[in-house]
Amino acid sequence: MDSPITQRRFCYGALCLILVISANCQRRSEPLVSEISTLPATIQKPFAANTSPQLKQLVENAIDQTRVTSGYDPSYVGIDYPGGDVPLETGVCSDVVVRSFRKAGIDLQKEIHDDMGRAWSVYPKKWGATRPDPNIDHRRVLNLMTYFERQGKTLPITTNRDDYLPGDIVTWDLSSGIEHIGILVNKWSESTKGYMIVHNIGAGARSEDVLLNWKITGHYRYF
């Protein structure tokens, strides 16, 4: 029979193991946290000579966010209108897109609010809203998709990486009704031969090779 000291050591070891497993499960159960390496082999490709200044600005602004936005917070908050934003250090996936467009001269908060006022019936009613809300409407992926479609910016959805270029906007279905959005930038993945995407899926704005990681539901080119 084991001594009392040995039994206590065994119980203590088992308890530590349970705590470690429990902690790992809690970390893995956090929603939308990317587990993709953020350090793939990449090169930054130059823009084509005929690239518009707005497109360059859009892409550069998306990349800039990877150096600033380190958190994720989906909370509803009141913000200024127009030009309103949550703290730059945080936000959600749609904020990456909104911030990039705003620096390129397009305020999606105002554009979507105005368009919803003109065509309320065509926008999704998933959230039970009865009128436009400039605090949140532009931060919802389905509203962004509807707006881009109404502006005639839709492109075919394919699984061919060659069809997706810097500045393109892509949306995905993460399953269970969770939508996601990101922007292609001019960082080129040597391993998959495709452009990287700046997005925020739970751990801040990151540049990652995620184009084909989930089901693509939308492909848009604004500029």
C-alpha positions as CSV (number, residue, x, y, z in Angstrom):
1,M,0.0,0.0,0.0
2,D,1.3,3.5,-0.9
3,S,2.3,5.8,1.9
4,P,0.1,8.8,2.8
5,I,2.8,11.1,1.3
6,T,2.8,9.2,-2.0
7,Q,-1.0,9.3,-2.1
8,R,-1.0,13.0,-1.5
9,R,1.6,13.5,-4.2
10,F,-0.6,11.5,-6.6
11,C,-3.7,13.5,-5.8
12,Y,-1.9,16.7,-6.2
13,G,-0.5,15.7,-9.5
14,A,-3.9,14.6,-10.7
15,L,-5.5,17.8,-9.6
16,C,-2.8,19.8,-11.5
17,L,-3.5,17.8,-14.6
18,I,-7.2,18.4,-14.4
19,L,-6.6,22.2,-14.0
20,V,-4.3,22.2,-17.0
21,I,-6.8,20.4,-19.2
22,S,-9.7,22.6,-18.0
23,A,-7.7,25.8,-18.7
24,N,-6.9,24.6,-22.3
25,C,-10.5,23.7,-22.9
26,Q,-11.5,27.2,-21.8
27,R,-9.0,28.8,-24.1
28,R,-10.1,26.7,-27.1
29,S,-13.8,27.4,-26.4
30,E,-13.4,31.2,-26.8
31,P,-15.2,32.2,-30.0
32,L,-13.5,33.3,-33.2
33,V,-9.9,33.2,-32.0
34,S,-7.5,32.5,-34.9
35,E,-5.1,29.6,-34.5
36,I,-3.4,30.3,-37.8
37,S,0.3,31.2,-37.9
38,T,0.8,34.9,-38.4
39,L,4.4,34.4,-39.7
40,P,4.1,32.6,-43.1
41,A,6.8,33.2,-45.7
42,T,5.5,36.3,-47.5
43,I,6.7,39.0,-49.9
44,Q,5.1,42.4,-50.4
45,K,4.3,42.8,-54.0
46,P,4.4,46.3,-55.6
47,F,1.1,47.8,-56.9
48,A,0.5,47.9,-60.6
49,A,1.3,51.2,-62.3
50,N,-2.4,51.9,-63.0
51,T,-3.5,51.2,-59.4
52,S,-5.8,54.0,-58.1
53,P,-4.6,56.0,-55.1
54,Q,-7.8,55.0,-53.2
55,L,-7.0,51.3,-53.7
56,K,-3.5,51.8,-52.5
57,Q,-4.7,53.7,-49.5
58,L,-7.3,51.0,-48.7
59,V,-4.7,48.2,-48.7
60,E,-2.1,50.3,-46.8
61,N,-4.7,51.2,-44.1
62,A,-5.7,47.5,-43.7
63,I,-2.0,46.6,-43.1
64,D,-1.5,49.5,-40.7
65,Q,-4.3,48.1,-38.5
66,T,-2.2,45.0,-37.8
67,R,0.2,47.2,-35.9
68,V,-2.4,48.8,-33.7
69,T,-5.6,46.7,-33.3
70,S,-4.7,44.0,-30.8
71,G,-8.1,43.1,-29.3
72,Y,-11.6,42.1,-30.2
73,D,-14.8,43.5,-28.7
74,P,-18.3,43.0,-30.2
75,S,-20.1,45.2,-27.7
76,Y,-22.7,47.6,-28.9
77,V,-21.6,51.1,-28.1
78,G,-22.8,54.6,-29.1
79,I,-20.4,56.3,-31.5
80,D,-20.2,59.6,-33.3
81,Y,-22.0,60.1,-36.7
82,P,-20.5,60.5,-39.2
83,G,-16.9,59.4,-38.7
84,G,-17.7,57.4,-35.6
85,D,-15.5,54.5,-34.4
86,V,-14.8,52.3,-31.4
87,P,-11.2,52.5,-29.9
88,L,-8.7,51.6,-32.6
89,E,-7.1,49.1,-30.4
90,T,-10.1,46.9,-30.6
91,G,-13.3,46.2,-32.7
92,V,-14.6,43.4,-34.8
93,C,-14.0,42.0,-38.3
94,S,-16.2,44.6,-40.0
95,D,-14.3,47.5,-38.3
96,V,-11.2,46.5,-40.3
97,V,-13.1,47.1,-43.5
98,V,-14.8,50.3,-42.3
99,R,-11.6,51.8,-41.0
100,S,-9.7,51.0,-44.3
101,F,-12.4,52.5,-46.4
102,R,-12.7,55.6,-44.3
103,K,-9.0,56.4,-44.7
104,A,-9.5,55.9,-48.5
105,G,-12.3,58.5,-48.5
106,I,-15.4,56.3,-48.1
107,D,-17.3,56.5,-44.8
108,L,-19.2,53.3,-44.8
109,Q,-21.0,54.3,-41.6
110,K,-22.6,57.2,-43.5
111,E,-23.0,55.5,-46.8
112,I,-24.8,52.5,-45.3
113,H,-27.0,54.6,-43.0
114,D,-28.1,56.7,-45.9
115,D,-28.7,53.7,-48.1
116,M,-30.7,52.0,-45.4
117,G,-32.8,55.1,-45.2
118,R,-33.6,54.9,-48.9
119,A,-34.0,51.1,-49.1
120,W,-34.8,49.8,-45.6
121,S,-36.8,46.8,-46.9
122,V,-33.8,45.2,-48.8
123,Y,-31.5,45.1,-45.8
124,P,-31.5,42.0,-43.5
125,K,-33.8,42.0,-40.4
126,K,-31.8,39.5,-38.5
127,W,-31.4,41.6,-35.4
128,G,-35.0,42.8,-35.0
129,A,-34.3,46.5,-35.8
130,T,-37.1,48.6,-36.9
131,R,-35.1,51.6,-38.3
132,P,-31.5,52.4,-39.2
133,D,-29.0,52.7,-36.4
134,P,-25.7,54.5,-37.3
135,N,-24.1,53.0,-34.2
136,I,-24.1,49.5,-35.4
137,D,-25.5,49.0,-39.0
138,H,-22.1,49.4,-40.7
139,R,-20.5,47.0,-38.3
140,R,-22.6,44.1,-39.4
141,V,-21.3,41.9,-42.2
142,L,-24.6,41.2,-43.8
143,N,-25.3,44.9,-44.1
144,L,-21.9,45.4,-45.7
145,M,-22.6,42.6,-48.2
146,T,-26.0,44.2,-49.1
147,Y,-24.4,47.6,-49.6
148,F,-21.6,46.3,-51.8
149,E,-24.1,44.3,-53.9
150,R,-26.4,47.4,-54.3
151,Q,-23.3,49.4,-55.5
152,G,-22.6,46.8,-58.2
153,K,-19.3,45.7,-56.7
154,T,-20.0,42.0,-56.6
155,L,-17.6,39.5,-58.3
156,P,-17.9,35.7,-58.9
157,I,-17.2,33.5,-55.9
158,T,-14.5,30.9,-56.8
159,T,-11.8,28.9,-55.1
160,N,-9.1,30.1,-57.6
161,R,-6.7,32.3,-55.7
162,D,-5.8,34.1,-58.9
163,D,-9.3,35.6,-59.0
164,Y,-8.7,37.5,-55.7
165,L,-6.6,40.7,-55.8
166,P,-5.4,43.3,-53.2
167,G,-8.2,45.5,-52.2
168,D,-10.9,42.8,-52.7
169,I,-13.3,42.3,-49.9
170,V,-14.2,38.7,-49.0
171,T,-16.9,37.4,-46.7
172,W,-17.3,33.9,-45.2
173,D,-19.7,31.7,-43.3
174,L,-17.9,30.4,-40.3
175,S,-20.8,28.0,-39.6
176,S,-23.7,28.3,-37.2
177,G,-24.8,31.6,-38.8
178,I,-21.6,33.5,-38.0
179,E,-20.4,35.8,-40.8
180,H,-16.9,37.1,-41.2
181,I,-15.2,39.7,-43.5
182,G,-11.7,40.7,-44.5
183,I,-9.6,42.6,-47.0
184,L,-6.9,41.2,-49.4
185,V,-3.6,43.0,-49.2
186,N,-0.5,43.0,-51.4
187,K,1.4,40.6,-49.2
188,W,2.0,37.4,-51.2
189,S,2.1,33.9,-49.6
190,E,5.0,31.9,-51.0
191,S,3.4,28.6,-49.9
192,T,-0.1,29.0,-51.4
193,K,0.7,31.5,-54.2
194,G,-2.1,33.8,-53.1
195,Y,-2.6,37.2,-51.3
196,M,-2.9,37.5,-47.6
197,I,-6.0,38.8,-45.9
198,V,-6.2,41.3,-43.0
199,H,-9.1,40.4,-40.7
200,N,-10.0,40.3,-37.0
201,I,-11.4,37.0,-35.9
202,G,-10.8,37.4,-32.2
203,A,-7.2,38.3,-31.6
204,G,-6.9,41.7,-33.2
205,A,-6.2,42.7,-36.8
206,R,-3.9,40.1,-38.5
207,S,-2.5,39.4,-41.9
208,E,-3.1,35.7,-42.6
209,D,-3.5,33.3,-45.4
210,V,-7.1,32.4,-44.8
211,L,-8.9,32.8,-48.1
212,L,-10.0,29.2,-48.5
213,N,-10.3,28.3,-44.8
214,W,-14.0,28.8,-44.7
215,K,-17.0,28.9,-47.1
216,I,-16.8,32.1,-49.1
217,T,-20.1,33.8,-49.3
218,G,-19.2,37.1,-51.0
219,H,-16.5,38.6,-53.2
220,Y,-16.4,42.4,-53.9
221,R,-14.1,44.9,-55.6
222,Y,-14.9,48.5,-54.8
223,F,-12.1,50.3,-56.5
